[in-house]
Amino acid sequence: MPEMTTAQEIEITRVYDAPRELVWRAWTEPEELVRWWGPSGWSTPLDTVTMEVRPGGTFRLTSISDEGAEMPVAGVYREVTEPERLVLEEPPDHAWHEGSVSTVTFTDLGEGRTEVALRAIVQTTDEMRLNAERGMNGTLDRLGEHLG
């Protein structure tokens, strides 16, 4: 019997030694995003990225693992408050989840430091939530390397 999906919450907070405007650009400019998006061993070709960073705008990309596995992501920006907050909603047609809403907040801590708080509510299984959380942590590690 397949495992039931439920609303799963993932919360990750990181502090980066980079000004908020730089961190914002890393999240909102395709040329920057492709340099860090995805966990270690994954890449995101620029030609797969669509980012219309405005409420109602499209977000779409495909990450590819070193082994050739593809992980498409598609959604709609529900809220864009530059340089403070992004809210992205993914539709319920993914292989590993039945819809999600992710909120990313960018807090200027002063002295060139920025806190990034990611909160995702994902309709999925317990096991897939753990996989997603590992992937998100790996992605945020790469963001730190990119900003470093």
N, CA, C and O of each residue as an XYZ file, in Angstrom:
592
protein
N       0.844     -1.179      0.000
C       0.000      0.000      0.000
C       0.894      1.250      0.000
O       1.805      1.346      0.822
N       0.653      2.194     -0.894
C       1.491      3.387     -0.946
C       1.357      4.233      0.311
O       0.296      4.297      0.933
N       2.464      4.882      0.668
C       2.477      5.747      1.840
C       1.617      6.979      1.576
O       1.638      7.531      0.475
N       0.865      7.407      2.579
C      -0.008      8.571      2.436
C       0.809      9.860      2.427
O       1.832      9.977      3.102
N       0.332     10.811      1.649
C       0.950     12.126      1.664
C       0.220     13.006      2.671
O      -0.996     12.921      2.843
N       1.000     13.848      3.324
C       0.451     14.820      4.264
C       1.226     16.126      4.076
O       2.259     16.150      3.407
N       0.729     17.191      4.661
C       1.437     18.469      4.613
C       2.675     18.353      5.495
O       2.575     18.176      6.709
N       3.827     18.456      4.874
C       5.105     18.347      5.572
C       5.767     19.723      5.575
O       5.757     20.417      4.558
N       6.330     20.114      6.689
C       6.978     21.422      6.792
C       8.491     21.256      6.861
O       9.015     20.412      7.588
N       9.168     22.082      6.088
C      10.626     22.126      6.112
C      11.020     23.570      6.414
O      10.581     24.497      5.734
N      11.849     23.749      7.436
C      12.341     25.082      7.777
C      13.862     25.022      7.893
O      14.411     24.199      8.625
N      14.529     25.905      7.158
C      15.986     25.980      7.189
C      16.366     27.457      7.256
O      15.838     28.272      6.500
N      17.271     27.796      8.150
C      17.758     29.164      8.265
C      19.272     29.147      8.165
O      19.944     28.333      8.798
N      19.794     30.056      7.364
C      21.241     30.199      7.194
C      21.606     31.673      7.279
O      20.801     32.544      6.951
N      22.823     31.941      7.721
C      23.370     33.298      7.714
C      24.574     33.292      6.783
O      25.467     32.453      6.901
N      24.582     34.242      5.857
C      25.658     34.360      4.881
C      26.403     35.666      5.083
O      25.808     36.690      5.421
N      27.712     35.620      4.874
C      28.533     36.824      4.926
C      28.483     37.507      3.568
O      29.463     37.536      2.823
N      27.315     38.052      3.270
C      27.081     38.752      1.998
C      25.933     39.724      2.201
O      24.999     39.430      2.946
N      25.990     40.884      1.544
C      24.893     41.848      1.668
C      23.589     41.307      1.086
O      23.598     40.511      0.147
N      22.482     41.745      1.651
C      21.170     41.248      1.238
C      20.933     41.425     -0.256
O      20.367     40.530     -0.884
N      21.337     42.532     -0.846
C      21.103     42.757     -2.271
C      21.814     41.702     -3.116
O      21.280     41.274     -4.139
N      23.010     41.276     -2.704
C      23.745     40.233     -3.428
C      23.038     38.882     -3.305
O      22.932     38.140     -4.281
N      22.559     38.572     -2.110
C      21.839     37.308     -1.890
C      20.533     37.321     -2.690
O      20.164     36.311     -3.290
N      19.842     38.449     -2.702
C      18.602     38.578     -3.479
C      18.873     38.291     -4.959
O      18.138     37.537     -5.596
N      19.930     38.899     -5.498
C      20.261     38.669     -6.914
C      20.559     37.195     -7.182
O      20.202     36.669     -8.236
N      21.215     36.528     -6.225
C      21.517     35.105     -6.400
C      20.231     34.289     -6.563
O      20.228     33.268     -7.251
N      19.150     34.732     -5.940
C      17.869     34.034     -6.002
C      16.986     34.483     -7.161
O      16.039     33.780     -7.517
N      17.275     35.637     -7.755
C      16.327     36.212     -8.717
C      16.899     36.463    -10.111
O      16.158     36.868    -11.007
N      18.183     36.238    -10.318
C      18.787     36.409    -11.636
C      19.253     35.055    -12.154
O      20.080     34.406    -11.514
N      18.736     34.610    -13.309
C      19.074     33.282    -13.823
C      20.575     33.013    -13.898
O      21.023     31.920    -13.552
N      21.356     33.998    -14.346
C      22.799     33.811    -14.490
C      23.476     33.542    -13.152
O      24.510     32.876    -13.102
N      22.905     34.050    -12.082
C      23.427     33.792    -10.734
C      22.894     32.465    -10.192
O      23.649     31.667     -9.637
N      21.600     32.237    -10.356
C      20.957     31.036     -9.809
C      21.616     29.757    -10.314
O      21.796     28.814     -9.543
N      21.975     29.709    -11.586
C      22.537     28.470    -12.149
C      23.911     28.141    -11.577
O      24.390     27.017    -11.726
N      24.543     29.103    -10.931
C      25.869     28.873    -10.371
C      25.834     28.118     -9.041
O      26.868     27.651     -8.565
N      24.616     27.997     -8.426
C      24.547     27.342     -7.117
C      23.326     26.447     -6.916
O      23.288     25.691     -5.945
N      22.343     26.505     -7.786
C      21.091     25.790     -7.547
C      21.302     24.282     -7.597
O      21.962     23.765     -8.498
N      20.743     23.594     -6.635
C      20.798     22.139     -6.570
C      21.882     21.669     -5.617
O      22.852     22.383     -5.365
N      21.713     20.471     -5.090
C      22.724     19.927     -4.171
C      24.007     19.576     -4.927
O      24.042     19.609     -6.157
N      25.037     19.248     -4.192
C      26.312     18.862     -4.785
C      26.099     17.719     -5.785
O      25.350     16.778     -5.521
N      26.765     17.819     -6.928
C      26.621     16.796     -7.957
C      25.525     17.094     -8.961
O      25.280     16.292     -9.862
N      24.862     18.228     -8.824
C      23.799     18.632     -9.732
C      24.182     19.956    -10.396
O      24.892     20.770     -9.805
N      23.716     20.165    -11.607
C      23.902     21.438    -12.296
C      22.564     21.851    -12.899
O      21.664     21.031    -13.081
N      22.456     23.135    -13.203
C      21.229     23.670    -13.791
C      21.612     24.495    -15.011
O      22.075     25.626    -14.871
N      21.423     23.940    -16.210
C      21.773     24.682    -17.425
C      20.926     25.948    -17.558
O      19.719     25.934    -17.317
N      21.582     27.038    -17.946
C      20.905     28.321    -18.082
C      19.731     28.249    -19.051
O      18.715     28.911    -18.840
N      19.858     27.456    -20.107
C      18.778     27.398    -21.096
C      17.525     26.688    -20.590
O      16.515     26.656    -21.293
N      17.569     26.111    -19.371
C      16.377     25.482    -18.786
C      15.649     26.417    -17.827
O      14.596     26.064    -17.296
N      16.201     27.602    -17.605
C      15.689     28.505    -16.564
C      14.773     29.572    -17.159
O      15.132     30.261    -18.114
N      13.579     29.691    -16.568
C      12.664     30.801    -16.837
C      12.328     31.416    -15.492
O      11.835     30.734    -14.594
N      12.594     32.707    -15.356
C      12.296     33.403    -14.101
C      11.656     34.736    -14.428
O      12.323     35.661    -14.891
N      10.354     34.831    -14.182
C       9.625     36.090    -14.302
C       9.325     36.530    -12.875
O       8.255     36.243    -12.338
N      10.273     37.224    -12.273
C      10.224     37.518    -10.844
C       9.261     38.676    -10.588
O       9.650     39.838    -10.468
N       7.978     38.297    -10.510
C       6.878     39.220    -10.231
C       5.691     38.364     -9.807
O       5.622     37.195    -10.186
N       4.767     38.903     -9.042
C       3.588     38.110     -8.681
C       2.886     37.599     -9.943
O       2.594     38.371    -10.857
N       2.621     36.299     -9.981
C       1.999     35.664    -11.137
C       2.996     35.213    -12.181
O       2.611     34.573    -13.160
N       4.278     35.533    -11.998
C       5.308     35.167    -12.964
C       5.733     33.717    -12.842
O       5.570     33.089    -11.796
N       6.279     33.200    -13.926
C       6.697     31.798    -14.017
C       8.098     31.593    -13.452
O       8.988     32.422    -13.643
N       8.275     30.480    -12.757
C       9.582     29.992    -12.325
C       9.689     28.572    -12.850
O       8.845     27.728    -12.547
N      10.736     28.302    -13.647
C      10.901     26.958    -14.209
C      12.394     26.710    -14.418
O      13.127     27.592    -14.867
N      12.829     25.496    -14.086
C      14.203     25.085    -14.354
C      14.283     23.569    -14.309
O      13.378     22.890    -13.823
N      15.390     23.058    -14.830
C      15.666     21.626    -14.737
C      17.096     21.446    -14.271
O      18.031     21.913    -14.921
N      17.268     20.770    -13.145
C      18.592     20.424    -12.649
C      18.924     19.019    -13.128
O      18.041     18.177    -13.289
N      20.210     18.783    -13.353
C      20.664     17.503    -13.887
C      21.791     16.988    -13.002
O      22.748     17.707    -12.713
N      21.666     15.718    -12.569
C      22.700     15.121    -11.719
C      23.889     14.702    -12.569
O      23.798     14.625    -13.794
N      25.005     14.433    -11.902
C      26.197     13.946    -12.599
C      25.908     12.646    -13.348
O      26.574     12.335    -14.335
N      24.912     11.886    -12.878
C      24.543     10.616    -13.518
C      23.523     10.805    -14.636
O      23.182      9.846    -15.328
N      23.029     12.036    -14.821
C      22.091     12.321    -15.901
C      20.625     12.350    -15.498
O      19.763     12.571    -16.347
N      20.320     12.130    -14.217
C      18.924     12.223    -13.764
C      18.481     13.676    -13.829
O      19.264     14.579    -13.532
N      17.236     13.908    -14.215
C      16.703     15.265    -14.311
C      15.690     15.528    -13.210
O      14.898     14.658    -12.851
N      15.731     16.751    -12.679
C      14.772     17.162    -11.656
C      14.175     18.501    -12.079
O      14.762     19.550    -11.815
N      13.008     18.475    -12.737
C      12.368     19.729    -13.125
C      11.659     20.371    -11.932
O      11.134     19.688    -11.052
N      11.662     21.691    -11.932
C      10.935     22.472    -10.939
C      10.127     23.509    -11.715
O      10.648     24.173    -12.611
N       8.861     23.637    -11.363
C       8.015     24.629    -12.025
C       7.085     25.232    -10.993
O       6.598     24.544    -10.096
N       6.846     26.514    -11.130
C       5.953     27.161    -10.185
C       5.595     28.560    -10.627
O       5.941     29.013    -11.717
N       4.886     29.224     -9.731
C       4.436     30.593     -9.959
C       4.813     31.411     -8.734
O       4.589     30.994     -7.598
N       5.390     32.584     -8.984
C       5.670     33.504     -7.885
C       4.337     34.052     -7.381
O       3.580     34.655     -8.142
N       4.055     33.842     -6.105
C       2.834     34.372     -5.495
C       3.098     35.722     -4.839
O       2.204     36.563     -4.753
N       4.329     35.924     -4.378
C       4.678     37.196     -3.742
C       6.140     37.499     -4.042
O       6.998     36.620     -3.973
N       6.404     38.746     -4.374
C       7.767     39.223     -4.590
C       7.872     40.586     -3.920
O       7.259     41.554     -4.370
N       8.644     40.660     -2.851
C       8.880     41.909     -2.138
C      10.392     42.111     -2.104
O      11.079     41.602     -1.218
N      10.899     42.859     -3.078
C      12.346     43.046     -3.210
C      12.861     43.952     -2.108
O      12.219     44.962     -1.820
N      13.975     43.649     -1.483
C      14.786     42.433     -1.487
C      14.530     41.574     -0.258
O      15.461     41.012      0.320
N      13.256     41.475      0.142
C      12.914     40.882      1.441
C      12.278     39.501      1.404
O      12.502     38.700      2.312
N      11.473     39.198      0.356
C      10.652     37.994      0.453
C      10.242     37.499     -0.921
O       9.886     38.279     -1.805
N      10.300     36.173     -1.079
C       9.772     35.481     -2.257
C       8.841     34.379     -1.785
O       9.154     33.660     -0.836
N       7.697     34.242     -2.444
C       6.792     33.127     -2.183
C       6.533     32.458     -3.520
O       6.097     33.102     -4.474
N       6.806     31.159     -3.582
C       6.676     30.383     -4.807
C       5.741     29.203     -4.563
O       5.899     28.463     -3.592
N       4.772     29.037     -5.450
C       3.844     27.912     -5.351
C       4.101     26.953     -6.508
O       4.115     27.353     -7.672
N       4.304     25.683     -6.170
C       4.486     24.645     -7.181
C       3.188     23.854     -7.303
O       2.552     23.555     -6.292
N       2.788     23.510     -8.523
C       1.532     22.784     -8.722
C       1.632     21.333     -8.249
O       2.729     20.824     -8.021
N       0.489     20.674     -8.105
C       0.470     19.297     -7.571
C       0.752     18.226     -8.623
O       0.071     17.200     -8.643
N       1.733     18.437     -9.492
C       1.994     17.427    -10.524
C       3.446     16.973    -10.555
O       3.943     16.539    -11.595
N       4.127     17.073     -9.417
C       5.511     16.617     -9.333
C       5.562     15.131     -9.011
O       4.610     14.558     -8.482
N       6.704     14.518     -9.344
C       6.873     13.091     -9.081
C       6.948     12.788     -7.590
O       6.522     11.717     -7.156
N       7.487     13.724     -6.792
C       7.711     13.416     -5.383
C       6.821     14.195     -4.431
O       6.895     13.993     -3.219
N       5.986     15.078     -4.949
C       5.063     15.771     -4.057
C       3.810     16.182     -4.811
O       3.768     16.183     -6.041
N       2.801     16.528     -4.042
C       1.510     16.927     -4.596
C       1.250     18.397     -4.316
O       0.191     18.770     -3.810
N       2.240     19.234     -4.655
C       2.103     20.672     -4.475
C       2.891     21.171     -3.291
O       3.076     20.461     -2.303
N       3.357     22.410     -3.402
C       4.101     23.018     -2.296
C       4.035     24.533     -2.391
O       3.779     25.106     -3.450
N       4.272     25.153     -1.256
C       4.432     26.602     -1.183
C       5.714     26.850     -0.398
O       5.864     26.391      0.734
N       6.630     27.579     -1.013
C       7.899     27.903     -0.364
C       7.992     29.404     -0.165
O       7.677     30.186     -1.062
N       8.429     29.795      1.023
C       8.631     31.202      1.353
C      10.096     31.371      1.734
O      10.620     30.646      2.580
N      10.745     32.338      1.095
C      12.135     32.652      1.404
C      12.184     34.106      1.851
O      11.761     35.006      1.124
N      12.708     34.326      3.064
C      12.858     35.700      3.554
C      14.341     36.015      3.678
O      15.154     35.159      4.027
N      14.667     37.260      3.384
C      16.040     37.755      3.378
C      16.111     38.896      4.388
O      15.520     39.955      4.174
N      16.833     38.682      5.490
C      16.920     39.679      6.547
C      18.331     40.257      6.591
O      19.311     39.528      6.738
N      18.415     41.578      6.461
C      19.686     42.280      6.546
C      20.100     42.329      8.014
O      19.429     42.959      8.831
N      21.195     41.669      8.343
C      21.683     41.639      9.717
C      22.704     42.735      9.993
O      23.216     42.854     11.106
N      22.994     43.535      8.968
C      24.005     44.569      9.111
C      25.404     44.007      8.906
O      25.599     42.792      8.905
N      26.360     44.883      8.734
C      27.761     44.496      8.568
C      27.951     43.493      7.434
O      28.813     42.618      7.512
N      27.133     43.623      6.365
C      27.289     42.767      5.200
C      26.860     41.330      5.403
O      27.332     40.442      4.692
N      25.974     41.079      6.358
C      25.501     39.716      6.639
C      24.006     39.645      6.376
O      23.269     40.602      6.614
N      23.565     38.469      5.871
C      22.158     38.264      5.530
C      21.685     36.923      6.060
O      22.354     35.902      5.898
N      20.522     36.942      6.696
C      19.870     35.696      7.101
C      18.875     35.306      6.019
O      18.062     36.122      5.583
N      18.949     34.047      5.588
C      17.983     33.491      4.652
C      17.187     32.442      5.411
O      17.743     31.480      5.940
N      15.868     32.645      5.455
C      14.984     31.676      6.100
C      14.085     31.080      5.028
O      13.334     31.792      4.360
N      14.171     29.773      4.874
C      13.369     29.038      3.889
C      12.344     28.216      4.648
O      12.685     27.446      5.545
N      11.089     28.390      4.278
C      10.003     27.599      4.876
C       9.176     27.037      3.735
O       8.608     27.786      2.940
N       9.112     25.729      3.659
C       8.347     25.068      2.603
C       7.294     24.176      3.241
O       7.574     23.434      4.183
N       6.088     24.260      2.718
C       5.017     23.339      3.082
C       4.798     22.474      1.846
O       4.381     22.962      0.796
N       5.086     21.188      1.989
C       5.060     20.267      0.857
C       4.079     19.147      1.158
O       4.122     18.556      2.236
N       3.207     18.857      0.226
C       2.278     17.739      0.355
C       3.000     16.502     -0.178
O       3.075     16.286     -1.387
N       3.536     15.683      0.756
C       4.348     14.547      0.343
C       4.392     13.499      1.452
O       3.686     13.615      2.454
N       5.216     12.488      1.270
C       5.393     11.449      2.280
C       6.515     11.845      3.238
O       7.313     12.734      2.943
N       6.563     11.175      4.387
C       7.632     11.440      5.357
C       9.002     11.201      4.733
O       9.916     12.009      4.899
N       9.142     10.096      4.019
C      10.429      9.749      3.413
C      10.870     10.798      2.394
O      12.033     11.204      2.387
N       9.956     11.237      1.540
C      10.324     12.211      0.529
C      10.597     13.588      1.149
O      11.390     14.359      0.608
N       9.950     13.902      2.270
C      10.264     15.146      2.953
C      11.706     15.143      3.418
O      12.404     16.149      3.288
N      12.160     14.020      3.961
C      13.553     13.921      4.407
C      14.508     14.087      3.227
O      15.520     14.777      3.346
N      14.200     13.464      2.094
C      15.031     13.624      0.898
C      15.049     15.075      0.440
O      16.101     15.607      0.086
N      13.880     15.716      0.447
C      13.795     17.116      0.027
C      14.596     18.009      0.968
O      15.287     18.922      0.517
N      14.508     17.754      2.258
C      15.245     18.561      3.232
C      16.751     18.421      3.030
O      17.479     19.410      3.110
N      17.223     17.206      2.770
C      18.651     17.006      2.484
C      19.056     17.781      1.237
O      20.101     18.430      1.213
N      18.221     17.709      0.200
C      18.512     18.419     -1.035
C      18.538     19.924     -0.841
O      19.409     20.609     -1.377
N      17.577     20.445     -0.068
C      17.537     21.889      0.188
C      18.750     22.336      0.995
O      19.321     23.392      0.723
N      19.144     21.546      1.980
C      20.336     21.886      2.760
C      21.576     21.899      1.870
O      22.414     22.794      1.984
N      21.694     20.910      0.983
C      22.821     20.877      0.055
C      22.824     22.076     -0.871
O      23.880     22.632     -1.173
N      21.655     22.473     -1.321
C      21.533     23.638     -2.191
C      21.960     24.907     -1.454
O      22.680     25.738     -2.009
N      21.521     25.056     -0.213
C      21.901     26.245      0.555
C      23.385     26.231      0.916
O      23.987     27.293      1.074
N      23.989     25.037      1.051
C      25.443     24.950      1.209
C      26.133     25.534     -0.021
O      27.080     26.312      0.096
N      25.645     25.149     -1.202
C      26.236     25.651     -2.443
C      26.037     27.156     -2.589
O      26.911     27.841     -3.120
N      24.900     27.683     -2.127
C      24.700     29.118     -2.146
C      25.780     29.803     -1.323
O      26.343     30.811     -1.750
N      26.072     29.260     -0.145
C      27.131     29.818      0.702
C      28.476     29.816     -0.001
O      29.221     30.791      0.089
N      28.797     28.731     -0.703
C      30.055     28.657     -1.463
C      30.060     29.716     -2.563
O      31.075     30.373     -2.792
N      28.934     29.879     -3.236
C      28.821     30.861     -4.321
C      29.013     32.282     -3.794
O      29.694     33.097     -4.418
N      28.413     32.568     -2.651
C      28.502     33.918     -2.077
C      29.858     34.171     -1.422
O      30.297     35.314     -1.297
N      30.525     33.067     -1.000
C      31.763     33.129     -0.253
C      32.831     33.919     -0.851
O      33.916     34.022     -0.279
